[in-house]
């Protein structure tokens, strides 16, 4: 018994020393309550509302269709949210947990990056959230989210916390046409969190939660297997979303610099063959008087490289081009199979063409 008591005493003393040694590392002051108290008033429910007509009574009533979240980012009633939350919305309402409701409308959006700005014209006595920098995030950093999942009236502004699980997840959203460099986190988000706030431990907005991998089940050949996804949530980086939002707030729209072509993915061999254009981007149309036209690009050309990097599809192409600003030039390596009249060449040509990105209406 004495040996047991001695062992227990040693264990208690050891745990006591450990607990005393680690508070500064693991048990320091918790910043989350302060972050929530400061930022939560700036996060609202964004309700999509539809007008419904009753043929029997000839009455028109408003019906809640779906909901997301939105974050006040600028004085004057400007809220940042996801494009998919407001896409094809009949009417919008900004709702707060204290019962206040305001009519809202879409100022503009960018479907490719899933970013939109909505506005409330009423005067709001609310402080916009501070804008941070997603480029400063590191894998392992603590982050939190604020939004209103599932049933917004009951779960208004839920706080969840987690870590940055990964950065630059270009291919996580396979439905997107562009490579956005998503932030992966394990903080819990659910339907309704879309458009809310992802915050660093300084309470700064560093991302817009918009997607999670949902658990699903399937049977294998023996009819027994299944798969469940857990803790796979994603956010649009604020370094992507904020310039888009600023452009929308200032001009009502967001336009990317481009050089005046329409393209589609082209399936083909790695290297060009006489009768088989290579895998890459097929130019379908060249706009008149565009930088592409002035540089000599033609419909039927296949883009294989951008600034020396091999590109196989539109997503890989945008990884490079979206980082360039208006006025910057890039070199496209192309393979040409047709002459200026659209007639087949006897032998394909390989060319390097320099074009400049411009803001084209």
C-alpha positions as CSV (number, residue, x, y, z in Angstrom):
1,X,0.0,0.0,0.0
2,X,2.8,2.4,0.9
3,X,4.4,1.7,-2.5
4,X,1.1,2.5,-4.2
5,X,0.6,5.7,-2.2
6,X,4.2,6.7,-3.0
7,X,3.6,6.1,-6.7
8,X,0.4,8.1,-6.6
9,X,2.2,10.9,-4.7
10,X,5.0,11.0,-7.4
11,X,2.3,11.0,-10.1
12,X,0.5,13.9,-8.5
13,X,3.7,15.9,-8.0
14,X,4.7,15.2,-11.6
15,X,1.3,16.4,-13.0
16,X,1.4,19.4,-10.7
17,X,4.8,20.4,-12.0
18,X,3.6,19.9,-15.6
19,X,0.4,21.9,-15.0
20,X,2.5,24.7,-13.5
21,X,5.0,24.6,-16.3
22,X,2.7,24.9,-19.3
23,X,0.1,27.6,-18.7
24,X,2.0,30.2,-20.8
25,X,2.1,27.8,-23.7
26,X,-1.2,26.0,-23.6
27,X,-3.3,27.7,-20.9
28,X,-2.8,31.3,-21.8
29,X,-5.6,33.9,-21.8
30,X,-8.3,32.7,-24.2
31,X,-8.8,35.3,-27.0
32,X,-12.0,33.8,-28.4
33,X,-14.6,35.5,-26.1
34,X,-13.1,38.9,-26.9
35,X,-13.0,38.1,-30.6
36,X,-16.6,37.0,-30.6
37,X,-17.8,40.0,-28.6
38,X,-16.0,42.4,-31.0
39,X,-16.8,40.7,-34.3
40,X,-20.2,39.1,-33.8
41,X,-22.2,42.3,-34.2
42,X,-20.7,42.7,-37.7
43,X,-21.9,39.2,-38.8
44,X,-25.5,38.8,-39.8
45,X,-27.9,36.3,-41.3
46,X,-28.5,36.8,-45.0
47,X,-31.9,35.5,-45.8
48,X,-33.1,34.8,-49.4
49,X,-36.8,35.8,-49.5
50,X,-39.4,35.1,-52.2
51,X,-42.8,36.7,-52.9
52,X,-45.5,34.0,-52.9
53,X,-49.0,34.6,-54.4
54,X,-52.0,32.6,-53.1
55,X,-54.4,32.2,-55.9
56,X,-57.3,31.5,-53.5
57,X,-56.9,34.6,-51.4
58,X,-55.0,36.8,-54.0
59,X,-52.6,37.6,-51.2
60,X,-48.9,38.0,-51.6
61,X,-46.7,37.0,-48.7
62,X,-43.0,36.7,-48.2
63,X,-41.4,33.3,-47.7
64,X,-37.9,32.4,-46.5
65,X,-36.2,30.3,-49.1
66,X,-32.7,29.8,-47.9
67,X,-30.1,31.5,-45.8
68,X,-26.4,32.2,-45.5
69,X,-24.2,34.6,-43.5
70,X,-22.7,38.0,-44.4
71,X,-20.0,40.2,-42.8
72,X,-20.1,44.0,-42.6
73,X,-16.8,45.1,-44.2
74,X,-17.3,48.8,-45.0
75,X,-19.2,51.7,-43.6
76,X,-22.4,52.5,-45.6
77,X,-23.9,49.0,-45.2
78,X,-21.6,46.9,-47.4
79,X,-21.6,43.2,-46.5
80,X,-19.3,40.6,-47.9
81,X,-20.8,37.1,-48.6
82,X,-20.6,34.2,-51.1
83,X,-22.0,34.5,-54.6
84,X,-23.8,31.2,-54.4
85,X,-25.8,32.5,-51.4
86,X,-27.3,35.4,-53.4
87,X,-27.4,33.9,-56.9
88,X,-30.8,34.3,-58.5
89,X,-32.3,35.6,-55.2
90,X,-35.7,37.3,-55.5
91,X,-35.2,39.5,-52.4
92,X,-32.6,39.7,-49.6
93,X,-32.8,40.6,-46.0
94,X,-30.1,41.2,-43.5
95,X,-31.2,39.9,-40.1
96,X,-29.5,40.4,-36.7
97,X,-29.9,38.3,-33.6
98,X,-31.8,41.1,-31.7
99,X,-34.6,41.0,-34.3
100,X,-33.5,43.9,-36.5
101,X,-34.2,43.2,-40.2
102,X,-33.1,45.3,-43.1
103,X,-33.9,45.0,-46.9
104,X,-30.7,44.3,-48.8
105,X,-29.7,44.1,-52.4
106,X,-26.8,42.7,-54.5
107,X,-24.2,45.3,-55.5
108,X,-22.2,42.9,-57.6
109,X,-20.4,39.6,-57.5
110,X,-17.8,37.2,-59.0
111,X,-19.2,33.7,-59.6
112,X,-15.8,32.2,-60.3
113,X,-14.4,33.1,-56.9
114,X,-17.8,32.8,-55.1
115,X,-17.6,36.4,-53.8
116,X,-20.5,38.9,-53.7
117,X,-21.2,42.2,-52.0
118,X,-24.7,43.1,-50.7
119,X,-25.8,46.5,-49.3
120,X,-28.2,47.8,-46.8
121,X,-29.2,51.5,-47.3
122,X,-30.3,51.9,-43.7
123,X,-27.9,53.5,-41.3
124,X,-26.2,50.8,-39.1
125,X,-24.5,51.6,-35.8
126,X,-22.1,48.7,-36.3
127,X,-18.3,48.6,-36.7
128,X,-17.1,46.8,-39.8
129,X,-14.8,43.9,-39.2
130,X,-11.0,44.4,-39.6
131,X,-9.5,43.0,-42.8
132,X,-6.5,40.8,-42.3
133,X,-4.2,39.0,-44.6
134,X,-4.6,35.3,-45.6
135,X,-1.1,35.3,-47.0
136,X,0.3,35.4,-43.5
137,X,-1.5,32.2,-42.4
138,X,0.5,29.1,-41.7
139,X,-0.6,25.5,-41.4
140,X,-1.4,25.0,-37.8
141,X,-2.5,28.5,-37.0
142,X,-5.6,28.8,-34.8
143,X,-8.7,30.3,-36.6
144,X,-12.3,30.6,-35.7
145,X,-15.5,31.1,-37.7
146,X,-18.7,33.1,-36.9
147,X,-21.9,32.4,-38.8
148,X,-25.5,31.1,-38.5
149,X,-25.7,27.5,-39.5
150,X,-28.8,25.3,-40.4
151,X,-31.5,27.2,-38.5
152,X,-30.4,30.8,-38.3
153,X,-33.2,31.9,-35.8
154,X,-32.1,29.3,-33.3
155,X,-28.3,29.2,-34.0
156,X,-27.6,32.8,-34.7
157,X,-23.9,33.6,-34.8
158,X,-22.4,30.3,-33.8
159,X,-18.6,30.4,-32.9
160,X,-16.4,27.5,-33.9
161,X,-12.7,27.1,-33.7
162,X,-10.0,25.0,-35.4
163,X,-6.7,25.2,-37.1
164,X,-5.5,25.9,-40.6
165,X,-5.2,22.4,-42.1
166,X,-3.9,23.3,-45.5
167,X,-3.3,26.2,-47.8
168,X,-3.6,26.8,-51.5
169,X,-6.0,24.0,-52.1
170,X,-6.6,24.8,-55.8
171,X,-8.4,21.6,-56.6
172,X,-10.6,21.2,-53.6
173,X,-13.6,22.8,-55.3
174,X,-13.8,20.7,-58.4
175,X,-16.9,22.6,-59.6
176,X,-15.0,25.9,-59.8
177,X,-13.6,27.0,-63.1
178,X,-10.7,28.9,-61.4
179,X,-7.9,28.0,-59.1
180,X,-8.7,30.1,-56.0
181,X,-6.1,28.7,-53.5
182,X,-8.6,27.8,-50.9
183,X,-7.9,27.7,-47.1
184,X,-8.6,24.3,-45.6
185,X,-9.5,24.2,-41.9
186,X,-11.0,21.8,-39.4
187,X,-13.3,24.4,-37.7
188,X,-16.9,23.1,-38.0
189,X,-19.1,24.8,-40.6
190,X,-22.5,23.8,-42.0
191,X,-25.1,25.1,-44.4
192,X,-25.8,28.6,-43.4
193,X,-22.2,29.4,-42.5
194,X,-21.5,30.3,-46.2
195,X,-20.6,33.9,-46.4
196,X,-19.7,34.3,-42.8
197,X,-16.4,35.2,-41.1
198,X,-13.2,33.2,-40.8
199,X,-10.9,35.0,-38.4
200,X,-7.4,34.9,-37.1
201,X,-6.6,35.2,-33.4
202,X,-6.4,39.0,-33.8
203,X,-10.0,39.0,-34.8
204,X,-9.2,39.9,-38.4
205,X,-11.1,38.6,-41.4
206,X,-8.9,36.2,-43.2
207,X,-11.4,34.1,-45.2
208,X,-15.0,33.5,-46.2
209,X,-16.2,30.0,-45.3
210,X,-18.1,28.6,-48.2
211,X,-17.8,24.8,-48.5
212,X,-17.3,21.6,-46.6
213,X,-17.0,18.0,-47.7
214,X,-20.1,16.3,-46.5
215,X,-20.1,12.7,-45.2
216,X,-21.6,10.1,-47.5
217,X,-21.9,6.4,-47.5
218,X,-21.4,3.8,-50.2
219,X,-21.1,0.0,-50.5
220,X,-18.1,-1.8,-51.8
221,X,-18.2,-5.0,-53.8
222,X,-19.1,-6.9,-50.7
223,X,-21.8,-4.4,-49.7
224,X,-20.1,-3.5,-46.5
225,X,-17.8,-0.5,-46.9
226,X,-18.6,3.2,-46.4
227,X,-16.8,6.6,-46.2
228,X,-17.4,9.5,-43.9
229,X,-15.7,12.9,-44.3
230,X,-14.9,14.8,-41.1
231,X,-13.3,18.2,-40.5
232,X,-12.8,19.2,-44.1
233,X,-14.0,22.8,-44.4
234,X,-12.8,25.4,-46.9
235,X,-12.7,29.2,-47.1
236,X,-12.0,31.7,-49.9
237,X,-8.9,33.6,-48.8
238,X,-9.5,37.3,-48.0
239,X,-6.5,38.2,-50.2
240,X,-8.6,36.9,-53.1
241,X,-12.1,38.1,-51.9
242,X,-11.2,41.6,-50.7
243,X,-9.8,43.1,-53.9
244,X,-12.9,41.8,-55.7
245,X,-15.2,43.3,-53.0
246,X,-13.3,46.7,-53.2
247,X,-13.8,46.8,-56.9
248,X,-17.5,46.0,-56.6
249,X,-18.0,48.6,-53.8
250,X,-16.2,51.3,-55.9
251,X,-17.5,50.5,-59.4
252,X,-20.4,48.1,-59.0
253,X,-18.6,45.3,-60.8
254,X,-15.4,43.2,-60.9
255,X,-13.7,42.7,-64.2
256,X,-10.5,40.7,-64.7
257,X,-7.8,41.9,-67.0
258,X,-7.7,39.7,-70.2
259,X,-6.4,39.7,-73.7
260,X,-9.5,38.9,-75.8
261,X,-9.9,35.2,-76.4
262,X,-12.4,32.5,-75.5
263,X,-11.0,29.1,-74.8
264,X,-12.0,25.6,-74.0
265,X,-10.0,22.6,-72.7
266,X,-8.6,20.5,-75.6
267,X,-8.0,16.8,-75.1
268,X,-5.1,15.5,-77.0
269,X,-1.6,14.0,-76.8
270,X,1.2,15.5,-74.7
271,X,3.1,16.5,-77.9
272,X,1.4,17.8,-81.1
273,X,0.9,15.3,-83.8
274,X,0.0,16.0,-87.5
275,X,-3.7,15.1,-87.1
276,X,-4.0,15.5,-83.3
277,X,-3.6,18.9,-81.6
278,X,-1.9,18.6,-78.2
279,X,-3.7,18.8,-74.9
280,X,-4.1,22.4,-73.8
281,X,-6.4,25.3,-74.3
282,X,-8.1,25.6,-77.7
283,X,-8.8,29.2,-78.8
284,X,-12.3,29.3,-80.2
285,X,-12.6,33.0,-80.9
286,X,-10.3,36.1,-81.0
287,X,-12.0,39.5,-80.3
288,X,-11.4,42.2,-82.9
289,X,-8.9,44.9,-81.9
290,X,-8.0,43.0,-78.8
291,X,-4.4,42.4,-77.5
292,X,-4.7,38.8,-78.7
293,X,-5.7,39.9,-82.2
294,X,-2.9,42.5,-82.4
295,X,-0.4,39.8,-81.3
296,X,-1.5,37.6,-84.1
297,X,-3.4,34.8,-82.2
298,X,-6.0,33.0,-84.2
299,X,-9.0,30.8,-83.7
300,X,-7.8,27.2,-83.7
301,X,-4.5,27.9,-82.0
302,X,-3.8,25.6,-79.0
303,X,-2.1,27.2,-75.9
304,X,0.3,24.7,-74.3
305,X,2.5,27.0,-72.1
306,X,2.1,30.3,-70.2
307,X,5.3,32.0,-69.3
308,X,7.1,28.6,-69.9
309,X,4.8,26.6,-67.6
310,X,2.9,23.7,-69.2
311,X,-0.9,24.1,-68.9
312,X,-3.4,21.3,-69.6
313,X,-6.7,23.0,-68.8
314,X,-8.4,26.3,-67.9
315,X,-7.9,25.8,-64.2
316,X,-4.1,25.5,-64.6
317,X,-4.1,28.5,-66.9
318,X,-5.9,30.7,-64.4
319,X,-3.4,29.8,-61.7
320,X,-0.9,31.8,-63.7
321,X,-3.0,34.5,-65.4
322,X,-5.0,35.5,-62.4
323,X,-1.8,36.6,-60.7
324,X,-1.0,39.1,-63.4
325,X,-2.3,42.7,-63.4
326,X,-3.6,44.8,-66.2
327,X,-0.7,46.1,-68.3
328,X,1.5,43.1,-67.6
329,X,2.6,40.9,-70.5
330,X,2.9,37.1,-70.8
331,X,4.3,34.7,-73.3
332,X,2.1,32.0,-74.7
333,X,3.5,29.0,-76.4
334,X,1.0,27.8,-79.1
335,X,0.6,25.2,-81.7
336,X,-1.0,26.3,-84.9
337,X,-2.8,24.0,-87.4
338,X,-4.6,26.6,-89.6
339,X,-3.6,29.6,-91.7
340,X,-5.1,33.0,-91.6
341,X,-8.0,31.9,-93.8
342,X,-8.8,29.0,-91.6
343,X,-7.4,26.4,-94.0
344,X,-5.4,23.5,-92.6
345,X,-1.6,23.9,-92.8
346,X,0.5,21.2,-94.4
347,X,2.5,21.0,-91.2
348,X,1.7,22.4,-87.7
349,X,3.7,25.3,-86.4
350,X,5.1,26.0,-82.9
351,X,5.1,29.7,-81.9
352,X,5.8,31.9,-78.9
353,X,3.5,34.9,-78.8
354,X,3.7,37.8,-76.3
355,X,0.4,39.4,-75.3
356,X,-0.6,42.1,-72.8
357,X,-3.5,41.9,-70.3
358,X,-5.9,44.8,-70.5
359,X,-9.2,45.8,-68.9
360,X,-11.6,45.1,-71.8
361,X,-15.2,46.0,-71.5
